[in-house]
């Protein structure tokens, strides 16, 4: 089931958003898809815009 969760990385600072883990500190529940995060959300570490994130391929076991 979690095989299709994606990881997005801020190109400014390297912060990682993992869809499987969410970001509870900002009220984003585990399992929240990138497309479901509000467009005005910004990187918690550096304040970069959501558009400054890129999806990365990761291997899941």
Secondary structure, DSSP 8 states (H G I E B T S, - for coil): -GGG--EEEETTT--EEETTT-BGGGTB-TT--GGGS-TT-B-TTT--BGGGEEEE-----
